[in-house]
Amino acid sequence: MGFLDGKVALVTGGGSGIGRAVVDLYVREGAKVGILEISPEKARDLQEKLPRDVVVVTQGDATSMRDNERAVADVTDAFGSLTTLVCAVGVFDYFTEIPQLPKDKISEAFDQLFAVNVKSNLLSVKAALDQLIENRGQVILTISNAGFYAGGGGPLYVSSKFAVRGLVTELAYELSPHVRVNGVAPGGTITDLRGIPALANEGQSLKDVPDIEGLIKGINPLGVVAQPDDHSWAYAFLAAKERAPAVTGTIIHSDGGLGVRGMTRMAGLEP
Ligand SMILES: NC(=O)c1ccc[n+]([C@@H]2O[C@H](COP(=O)([O-])OP(=O)(O)OC[C@H]3O[C@@H](n4cnc5c(N)ncnc54)[C@H](O)[C@@H]3O)[C@@H](O)[C@H]2O)c1
């Protein structure tokens, strides 16, 4: 018996990284899964590697209402319903701080980054809403350490993740008592997370940042260098309504303890 038997999920951005780890775990634990993924290569890989009787892939853009509606229709046509929406799309600003943000690119960069990191969540929830309400379902959004602390990106990325945190709070309120809405806030994780065209870093991938493992390990108390799989059980817990019927409006931190770094050790003092 799987932990998620009977669940039917839609995972946006399920083609790589954290979203892909969620897809793989959900399938292993008995869920049926639809995926909305923009990259044709990643969509093809999903189709080739995962069993067609439990996975349906929609290649499309989570910032488009039509593509979200198409993905919801693909899941419900294939599996009869939709109980769980996981939003795991995202793009990064590669730590571009305000002094380095080109004046003539801020507006475009804001639109591109907020479209993927924030607007897509609203569109995905809206597209899935009738199903989620009908099935007393759940929404799981992806925040980040950047939704809580400074320096996990530049001002564009950090403010976008604070906005997603706001969506968890507001949507949990608006959709009670029918739909539970929660989030997961991963810390630094080795993935393919990309930049954006307006900052000319859309070809950059987090996994190619020099000494990314050392950077991540050095800043969290547990000294973990997280891989996508390390977060996926947090998404499974939040999807399992029977195990967490009273949990809504909350965010699971999966970041090696960034909130408990403390001051003495940061200052190089022995406790
Ligand atoms: N990697 C980290 O260190 C880290 C830390 C905290 C939070 N996050 C968040 O985790 C989420 C997943 O990112 P990841 O690190 O796994 O990166 P990733 O690039 O491996 O995964 C994101 C996936 O979303 C897809 N995608 C991007 N834009 C899309 C769109 N408009 N429509 C549909 N699909 C789209 C990408 O092709 C990719 O498959 C993001 O929200 C990211 O901000 C990442």
PDBQT file of the ligand as one rigid body, heavy atoms in Angstrom, charges set to zero:
ROOT
HETATM    1  N1  LIG A 301      17.373  24.881  -6.239  1.00  0.00    +0.000 N 
HETATM    2  C1  LIG A 301      17.310  25.599  -5.110  1.00  0.00    +0.000 C 
HETATM    3  O1  LIG A 301      18.321  25.861  -4.448  1.00  0.00    +0.000 OA
HETATM    4  C2  LIG A 301      15.958  26.064  -4.615  1.00  0.00    +0.000 A 
HETATM    5  C3  LIG A 301      15.864  26.514  -3.291  1.00  0.00    +0.000 A 
HETATM    6  C4  LIG A 301      14.647  26.957  -2.810  1.00  0.00    +0.000 A 
HETATM    7  C5  LIG A 301      13.541  26.966  -3.643  1.00  0.00    +0.000 A 
HETATM    8  N2  LIG A 301      13.656  26.544  -4.934  1.00  0.00    +0.000 N 
HETATM    9  C6  LIG A 301      12.452  26.584  -5.760  1.00  0.00    +0.000 C 
HETATM   10  O2  LIG A 301      12.119  25.271  -6.147  1.00  0.00    +0.000 OA
HETATM   11  C7  LIG A 301      11.313  25.331  -7.330  1.00  0.00    +0.000 C 
HETATM   12  C8  LIG A 301      11.865  24.317  -8.326  1.00  0.00    +0.000 C 
HETATM   13  O3  LIG A 301      13.138  24.750  -8.780  1.00  0.00    +0.000 OA
HETATM   14  P1  LIG A 301      14.376  23.762  -8.997  1.00  0.00    +0.000 P 
HETATM   15  O4  LIG A 301      15.488  24.290  -8.190  1.00  0.00    +0.000 OA
HETATM   16  O5  LIG A 301      13.936  22.375  -8.860  1.00  0.00    +0.000 OA
HETATM   17  O6  LIG A 301      14.753  24.131 -10.515  1.00  0.00    +0.000 OA
HETATM   18  P2  LIG A 301      14.544  23.337 -11.885  1.00  0.00    +0.000 P 
HETATM   19  O7  LIG A 301      14.876  24.317 -12.962  1.00  0.00    +0.000 OA
HETATM   20  O8  LIG A 301      15.310  22.061 -11.869  1.00  0.00    +0.000 OA
HETATM   21  O9  LIG A 301      12.994  23.010 -11.894  1.00  0.00    +0.000 OA
HETATM   22  C9  LIG A 301      12.029  23.912 -12.362  1.00  0.00    +0.000 C 
HETATM   23  C10 LIG A 301      11.252  23.280 -13.490  1.00  0.00    +0.000 C 
HETATM   24  O10 LIG A 301      10.232  24.190 -13.890  1.00  0.00    +0.000 OA
HETATM   25  C11 LIG A 301      10.217  24.257 -15.314  1.00  0.00    +0.000 C 
HETATM   26  N3  LIG A 301       9.644  25.559 -15.678  1.00  0.00    +0.000 N 
HETATM   27  C12 LIG A 301      10.245  26.778 -15.582  1.00  0.00    +0.000 A 
HETATM   28  N4  LIG A 301       9.400  27.734 -16.014  1.00  0.00    +0.000 NA
HETATM   29  C13 LIG A 301       8.248  27.101 -16.383  1.00  0.00    +0.000 A 
HETATM   30  C14 LIG A 301       7.013  27.548 -16.906  1.00  0.00    +0.000 A 
HETATM   31  N5  LIG A 301       6.785  28.844 -17.157  1.00  0.00    +0.000 N 
HETATM   32  N6  LIG A 301       6.053  26.633 -17.167  1.00  0.00    +0.000 NA
HETATM   33  C15 LIG A 301       6.267  25.303 -16.926  1.00  0.00    +0.000 A 
HETATM   34  N7  LIG A 301       7.439  24.824 -16.448  1.00  0.00    +0.000 NA
HETATM   35  C16 LIG A 301       8.416  25.711 -16.176  1.00  0.00    +0.000 A 
HETATM   36  C17 LIG A 301      11.670  24.085 -15.705  1.00  0.00    +0.000 C 
HETATM   37  O11 LIG A 301      11.827  23.707 -17.069  1.00  0.00    +0.000 OA
HETATM   38  C18 LIG A 301      12.118  23.001 -14.729  1.00  0.00    +0.000 C 
HETATM   39  O12 LIG A 301      11.833  21.718 -15.215  1.00  0.00    +0.000 OA
HETATM   40  C19 LIG A 301      11.359  26.800  -7.786  1.00  0.00    +0.000 C 
HETATM   41  O13 LIG A 301      10.201  27.444  -7.343  1.00  0.00    +0.000 OA
HETATM   42  C20 LIG A 301      12.573  27.342  -7.060  1.00  0.00    +0.000 C 
HETATM   43  O14 LIG A 301      12.471  28.736  -6.884  1.00  0.00    +0.000 OA
HETATM   44  C21 LIG A 301      14.837  26.083  -5.429  1.00  0.00    +0.000 A 
ENDROOT
TORSDOF 0
